């Protein structure tokens, strides 16, 4: 199996993961940019309201328009469908979760050792009494989020590859979590 990483199929898979992850992150950057411009627009609308006496209703309509959500918000919504019991245990700063996920995935794509990240995860989550279902929910929510952000580029084959990657990540996380809770 030593030549597996040099095989054309392996290199193709790795490039496909890199490109699709870049696409997911591009959507993430667009969401952040959209949120920033929406916040700026909302501030401008508030200032205009003060100046010309527009109703507060127009402000709430502008602020309530649906936009692109950041990765961690989409992930959170998906994850809590699978694991609603963890909602109260989830950090209030969801962007930390997004950064953790991005680190895990980037390292997995590059075939770097994720054991240190998994160990940190295990130590920081040992008090939460996680079950196999929680880990499975994490993997499913992660694939769901990636698939939705890939849109029409999220082919069946690509989603299968992502599922393999997330299963590998979750197994490493689960292994370290079990070590940390002993």
C-alpha positions in Angstrom: 0.0 0.0 0.0 3.0 2.3 0.1 2.5 3.3 -3.5 -1.2 4.1 -3.0 -0.4 7.8 -2.4 1.4 8.0 -5.8 -1.3 6.3 -7.8 -3.3 8.4 -10.3 -6.6 7.5 -8.6 -5.3 8.8 -5.2 -3.9 12.0 -6.8 -7.2 12.6 -8.6 -9.2 12.1 -5.4 -6.9 14.5 -3.5 -7.2 17.2 -6.2 -11.0 16.7 -6.3 -11.2 17.2 -2.6 -8.9 20.3 -2.7 -11.0 21.9 -5.5 -14.3 21.1 -3.9 -13.1 22.3 -0.5 -11.9 25.5 -2.1 -15.4 25.9 -3.6 -16.9 25.4 -0.1 -14.5 28.0 1.4 -15.3 30.4 -1.4 -18.9 30.2 -0.5 -17.8 30.8 3.1 -15.9 33.9 2.1 -18.8 35.2 0.1 -21.1 34.6 3.0 -18.8 36.6 5.3 -18.5 39.4 2.7 -22.3 39.3 2.3 -22.9 39.6 6.1 -20.4 42.5 6.3 -22.1 44.4 3.5 -25.5 43.6 5.0 -24.4 44.9 8.3 -23.0 48.1 6.7 -26.2 48.5 4.7 -28.3 48.0 7.8 -26.2 50.8 9.6 -26.7 53.1 6.6 -30.4 52.3 6.6 -30.6 53.2 10.4 -28.8 56.5 9.8 -31.1 57.3 6.8 -34.1 56.5 9.0 -32.9 58.9 11.7 -32.3 61.6 9.1 -35.6 61.4 7.1 -38.0 59.8 9.5 -38.6 56.5 7.7 -40.5 53.9 9.6 -38.8 51.3 11.7 -40.6 48.6 9.7 -38.5 49.3 6.6 -35.4 48.7 8.8 -36.5 45.4 10.0 -37.4 44.3 6.4 -33.9 45.1 5.2 -32.3 43.4 8.1 -34.4 40.3 7.7 -33.6 39.5 4.1 -32.2 36.0 3.6 -28.6 35.9 2.6 -25.8 33.4 2.3 -25.1 31.8 5.7 -21.6 31.2 7.0 -20.5 27.6 7.0 -20.8 27.2 10.8 -24.4 28.3 10.7 -25.4 25.8 8.0 -23.4 23.1 9.9 -25.1 24.0 13.2 -28.6 23.7 11.7 -27.8 20.4 10.1 -26.0 19.0 13.2 -28.8 19.8 15.6 -31.2 17.9 13.3 -29.2 14.8 14.0 -28.2 15.7 17.6 -30.7 18.1 19.2 -29.6 17.0 22.7 -26.3 18.7 22.2 -27.6 22.2 21.5 -27.2 23.3 25.1 -23.6 21.9 25.1 -22.5 23.6 21.9 -20.2 26.6 22.2 -21.9 30.0 21.8 -19.1 31.0 19.4 -19.9 28.7 16.5 -17.1 30.2 14.4 -14.7 28.2 16.7 -16.5 25.0 15.5 -16.0 26.2 11.9 -12.3 26.8 12.5 -11.9 23.3 14.0 -13.7 21.7 11.1 -11.7 23.6 8.6 -8.4 22.5 10.3 -9.5 18.9 10.4 -10.6 18.8 6.7 -7.6 20.8 5.4 -5.2 18.4 7.2 -7.1 15.3 6.0 -7.1 16.5 2.4 -3.3 17.0 2.6 -2.9 13.6 4.2 -1.4 15.2 7.3 -1.6 13.5 10.6 -4.8 14.5 12.3 -4.1 12.7 15.6 -3.0 15.9 17.4 -6.2 17.7 16.4 -8.2 14.6 17.4 -6.4 14.5 20.7 -7.2 18.1 21.4 -10.8 17.4 20.4 -11.0 14.4 22.8 -9.6 16.4 25.7 -11.8 19.4 25.2 -15.0 17.4 24.8 -14.6 14.7 27.4 -17.1 16.2 29.8 -19.9 16.0 27.2 -20.7 12.3 27.4 -20.8 11.9 23.6 -22.3 8.7 22.1 -21.7 6.9 18.8 -24.8 8.7 17.5 -23.3 12.1 18.2 -20.2 11.2 16.1 -22.3 9.8 13.3 -24.5 12.9 13.4 -21.4 15.1 13.2 -20.2 13.2 10.1 -23.6 13.3 8.5 -24.1 17.0 9.2 -20.6 17.8 7.8 -21.3 15.9 4.6 -24.8 17.5 4.3 -23.3 21.0 4.8 -20.5 20.4 2.3 -22.9 18.9 -0.2 -25.4 21.8 0.1 -22.5 24.4 -0.4 -21.2 22.5 -3.4 -24.7 22.8 -5.0 -24.7 21.3 -8.5 -21.0 20.4 -8.2 -21.8 18.0 -5.4 -22.0 14.9 -7.6 -22.8 11.4 -6.1 -19.1 10.4 -6.5 -17.8 13.5 -4.9 -20.2 13.2 -2.0 -19.0 9.6 -1.6 -15.4 10.8 -1.3 -16.4 13.4 1.2 -18.3 10.8 3.2 -15.1 8.6 3.3 -13.1 11.6 4.5 -15.5 12.6 7.2 -15.8 9.0 8.4 -12.0 8.9 8.8 -12.1 12.2 10.7 -14.8 11.0 13.0 -13.1 7.7 13.7 -9.9 9.6 14.7 -12.0 12.0 16.9 -13.9 9.1 18.5 -10.8 7.1 19.2 -9.2 10.1 21.0 -12.4 11.0 22.8 -12.6 7.4 24.2 -9.0 7.6 25.3 -9.6 11.0 27.0 -12.7 9.7 28.9 -11.0 6.6 30.3 
